[in-house]
Amino acid sequence: MKLDILAFGAHPDDVELGCSGTIAKEVSLGKKVGIIDLTRGELGTRGSVEIRDNEARLAAEILGVSVRENLDMRDGFFVNDEAHQLKIIEMIRKYQPEIVICNAIEDRHIDHGKGSKLVSDACFLSGLRKIETRLDGVLQEAWRPKVVYHYIQWKNIEPDFVVDISDFIDKKAESILAYGSQFYSENSNEPITPIATKNFLESIHYRSQDFGRLVGVEYAEGFTTERYVAVNSLSNLI
């Protein structure tokens, strides 16, 4: 299956927190979108791997993505080496996306920056035909996405561009709240973590509101890019 957009996250819920409004919008426009989680989030303080797996499936259904896969890398300990790059390359060649979205280039959680560089490097290597990968025994064709974008996570990184998600903020919030084990609930007896506070839950809206405010819309998501952003004409800007 060829996809238009393939979004990667170091952990299940990274994509939802970073760019689920954009994903929901692109799906509504008829784009085929997939999600690849690098790890199962097994080192997470709250919940369990099995609970997180079910939450990820529910979030994917909410967003209407075409596919979601998990590469089962080691949470906290995956590295940017040949073996891990080849796993990413197999996914890129399998789905042949025009656009790849991945973790923030720098963030509080060490897996976010590592995952960002791993995916970015693999996107380049995937275009080299002398690197051979096979899927179900069949040699894969080389494929390099046109662009790689990085969503914004814990840190307030200055975006290179923002996407208007005003009509999709509720879908974004719904997909995030699918991860009930991870976020704030006044009835929970689980330990408090930085993302399991009321303030963090409220930040889903107020951070998107702030990006939106700066460009004259209600809600937006911010991204950074590895190259200049180009438009066909000035009229494409909002």
PLY file of the C-alpha trace (Angstrom):
ply
format ascii 1.0
element vertex 238
property float x
property float y
property float z
element edge 237
property int vertex1
property int vertex2
end_header
0.00 0.00 0.00
1.40 3.36 -0.99
0.86 6.14 1.53
0.91 9.89 1.10
2.19 10.54 4.63
4.00 8.29 7.11
4.31 9.54 10.70
6.85 8.05 13.10
6.89 8.24 16.89
9.44 6.91 19.36
6.53 5.90 21.60
2.83 5.26 21.12
1.15 8.66 21.79
4.05 10.76 20.42
2.34 11.17 17.05
-1.01 11.96 18.66
0.51 14.62 20.89
2.63 16.14 18.13
0.62 16.10 14.93
-2.70 14.27 15.23
-4.67 17.37 14.24
-2.70 17.57 11.01
-3.13 13.85 10.40
-6.89 14.04 10.92
-7.05 16.99 8.53
-5.04 15.21 5.83
-7.20 12.07 6.17
-10.31 14.23 5.73
-8.77 15.54 2.50
-8.48 12.00 1.16
-4.81 11.43 1.93
-3.60 7.99 2.96
-1.70 8.26 6.23
0.13 5.66 8.31
1.75 5.63 11.76
4.87 3.70 12.78
5.73 3.46 16.48
9.39 2.61 17.15
8.84 1.15 20.63
5.92 -0.12 22.68
6.61 2.38 25.46
7.45 -0.42 27.85
9.42 1.82 30.21
6.45 4.11 30.77
5.71 4.66 34.47
1.96 4.26 34.07
-0.07 1.47 32.53
1.39 -1.56 30.75
2.54 -2.58 27.28
-0.72 -4.43 26.66
-2.81 -1.43 27.68
-0.66 0.87 25.53
-1.08 -1.46 22.53
-4.86 -1.27 22.84
-4.77 2.50 23.30
-2.66 2.88 20.14
-5.15 0.83 18.14
-8.04 2.96 19.41
-6.22 6.20 18.61
-5.51 4.96 15.08
-9.21 4.23 14.58
-10.14 7.69 15.85
-7.74 9.35 13.39
-8.80 7.12 10.50
-5.26 6.20 9.45
-4.77 3.45 6.89
-2.18 1.48 8.86
-0.32 1.46 12.17
2.71 -0.72 12.90
5.12 -1.11 15.81
8.80 -1.91 15.21
9.28 -3.21 18.79
12.59 -1.41 19.36
13.79 -1.15 22.96
12.24 1.78 24.76
15.02 4.00 26.08
17.80 1.95 24.56
17.36 1.91 20.78
20.25 3.48 18.89
20.90 5.02 15.51
22.85 2.16 13.92
22.64 0.04 10.79
20.26 -2.55 12.23
17.76 0.05 13.40
18.11 2.13 10.23
17.31 -0.93 8.11
14.07 -1.46 10.03
13.00 2.09 9.19
14.16 1.74 5.58
11.96 -1.36 5.18
8.94 0.65 6.31
9.73 3.60 4.04
10.14 1.33 1.04
7.06 -0.66 1.97
4.77 2.38 2.09
6.65 4.79 -0.22
5.40 8.01 1.44
5.87 11.40 -0.17
6.07 12.99 3.29
7.57 11.65 6.52
6.80 13.24 9.88
8.83 12.32 12.96
9.82 13.32 16.48
11.16 16.69 17.57
14.84 17.17 16.79
15.49 17.99 20.47
13.32 17.28 23.48
13.11 16.38 27.16
12.83 12.63 26.52
16.07 11.25 25.08
14.17 8.89 22.74
12.58 11.81 20.92
15.81 13.31 19.62
17.25 9.84 18.95
14.13 8.79 17.08
14.15 11.99 15.07
17.72 11.50 13.83
17.22 7.77 13.26
14.20 8.30 11.01
15.77 11.25 9.20
18.95 9.31 8.45
16.96 6.28 7.31
14.91 8.45 4.93
18.11 9.45 3.14
19.58 5.94 3.11
16.31 4.50 1.83
16.95 6.28 -1.47
20.24 4.44 -2.07
19.54 1.48 -4.33
22.72 -0.35 -3.34
21.26 -0.81 0.14
19.20 -3.97 -0.28
16.17 -4.78 1.85
13.55 -7.46 1.40
9.89 -7.69 2.40
8.46 -11.22 2.52
11.48 -12.37 0.56
10.97 -9.84 -2.25
13.64 -7.24 -2.97
12.33 -3.76 -2.21
12.74 -0.75 -4.49
14.73 2.23 -3.27
12.52 5.10 -2.13
13.26 8.50 -0.61
10.47 10.77 0.71
10.31 14.25 -0.77
10.43 15.93 2.65
10.92 15.14 6.33
9.10 17.27 8.90
9.46 17.23 12.69
6.56 17.88 15.04
7.00 19.80 18.28
6.73 18.01 21.62
7.66 19.01 25.19
10.01 21.89 24.42
8.71 25.10 22.87
10.78 24.93 19.71
10.22 27.73 17.20
8.28 26.25 14.25
9.28 26.74 10.63
5.62 26.51 9.64
2.26 25.76 11.23
-0.83 23.91 10.05
-4.32 25.24 10.75
-6.15 22.49 12.70
-9.06 24.60 13.93
-11.65 22.10 12.66
-9.72 19.13 14.06
-8.74 20.12 17.60
-11.49 17.92 19.05
-10.26 14.94 17.02
-6.72 15.63 18.24
-7.88 15.70 21.86
-9.94 12.54 21.39
-6.98 10.62 19.95
-4.75 11.72 22.84
-7.33 10.79 25.45
-7.45 7.31 23.95
-4.29 6.84 26.02
-6.21 6.89 29.28
-3.41 5.17 31.17
-0.89 7.92 30.40
-2.61 11.19 31.17
-4.24 13.01 34.06
-7.34 11.61 35.69
-8.51 12.73 39.11
-9.60 9.16 39.86
-6.27 7.55 38.98
-4.06 5.93 41.63
-1.09 5.76 39.25
2.10 7.76 39.98
2.17 11.34 38.77
4.48 11.93 35.81
5.25 15.13 33.85
2.60 14.23 31.24
0.06 13.02 33.78
-0.74 16.43 35.25
-3.81 18.58 34.73
-1.61 21.32 33.34
-0.19 19.06 30.64
-3.67 17.88 29.67
-4.81 21.47 29.33
-1.70 22.26 27.25
-3.15 20.19 24.40
-5.47 23.10 23.75
-3.55 26.13 24.91
-0.36 25.32 22.98
-2.39 24.79 19.81
-4.26 28.00 20.56
-1.00 29.91 20.84
0.31 28.63 17.49
-3.08 29.52 16.01
-3.12 32.98 17.57
0.19 33.85 15.95
-1.16 33.16 12.44
-4.73 34.35 12.89
-6.56 31.02 13.29
-8.07 29.28 16.30
-5.74 26.27 16.57
-2.57 25.15 14.82
0.27 22.62 15.07
3.89 23.60 14.55
6.61 21.80 12.60
10.29 22.21 11.84
11.82 21.22 8.53
15.22 20.15 7.22
15.07 22.39 4.17
13.46 25.65 3.09
9.67 25.58 2.87
8.60 26.37 -0.70
5.19 27.42 -2.02
3.91 27.65 -5.58
2.64 31.19 -5.07
2.10 33.77 -2.36
-1.64 33.09 -2.53
-1.04 29.66 -1.00
-0.22 31.28 2.32
-2.92 31.91 4.93
0 1
1 2
2 3
3 4
4 5
5 6
6 7
7 8
8 9
9 10
10 11
11 12
12 13
13 14
14 15
15 16
16 17
17 18
18 19
19 20
20 21
21 22
22 23
23 24
24 25
25 26
26 27
27 28
28 29
29 30
30 31
31 32
32 33
33 34
34 35
35 36
36 37
37 38
38 39
39 40
40 41
41 42
42 43
43 44
44 45
45 46
46 47
47 48
48 49
49 50
50 51
51 52
52 53
53 54
54 55
55 56
56 57
57 58
58 59
59 60
60 61
61 62
62 63
63 64
64 65
65 66
66 67
67 68
68 69
69 70
70 71
71 72
72 73
73 74
74 75
75 76
76 77
77 78
78 79
79 80
80 81
81 82
82 83
83 84
84 85
85 86
86 87
87 88
88 89
89 90
90 91
91 92
92 93
93 94
94 95
95 96
96 97
97 98
98 99
99 100
100 101
101 102
102 103
103 104
104 105
105 106
106 107
107 108
108 109
109 110
110 111
111 112
112 113
113 114
114 115
115 116
116 117
117 118
118 119
119 120
120 121
121 122
122 123
123 124
124 125
125 126
126 127
127 128
128 129
129 130
130 131
131 132
132 133
133 134
134 135
135 136
136 137
137 138
138 139
139 140
140 141
141 142
142 143
143 144
144 145
145 146
146 147
147 148
148 149
149 150
150 151
151 152
152 153
153 154
154 155
155 156
156 157
157 158
158 159
159 160
160 161
161 162
162 163
163 164
164 165
165 166
166 167
167 168
168 169
169 170
170 171
171 172
172 173
173 174
174 175
175 176
176 177
177 178
178 179
179 180
180 181
181 182
182 183
183 184
184 185
185 186
186 187
187 188
188 189
189 190
190 191
191 192
192 193
193 194
194 195
195 196
196 197
197 198
198 199
199 200
200 201
201 202
202 203
203 204
204 205
205 206
206 207
207 208
208 209
209 210
210 211
211 212
212 213
213 214
214 215
215 216
216 217
217 218
218 219
219 220
220 221
221 222
222 223
223 224
224 225
225 226
226 227
227 228
228 229
229 230
230 231
231 232
232 233
233 234
234 235
235 236
236 237
